Amino acid sequence: MRAAGIVGKIDSVGSVVIPKEMMKSLGINNGDLIEFLLLTEEDVIIRKHKPYIKVLEDIHLTEDEIREKNAYNLNKIDETIRLLNNVKKLYKAYLGMD
């Protein structure tokens, strides 16, 4: 993670303004949803929200890429896909979709 050196201010209703240059580098546009993730008691991650469908599609694409790139090592493929399926299950549970 690289430090950007940009300081912002929280207004009276708790809104945070993300500077335009930061939005541009993150691929965030006006009206996009963003996520705030508490990393530690002092650190927060702000990132563009990725709807669960997109996350699950990405996991599926990753499974296909693993099969293509590691066709020579079936044990590695099976283990990696098992881990991805666990991630998918946990993500669905987190969203209340199980």
Secondary structure, 3 states (H helix, E strand, C coil): CCCCCCCCCECCCCCECCCHHHHHHHCCCCCCCEEEEECCCCCEEEEECCCHHHHHHHHHHHHHHHHHHCCCCHHHHHHHHHHHHHHHHHHHHHCCCC
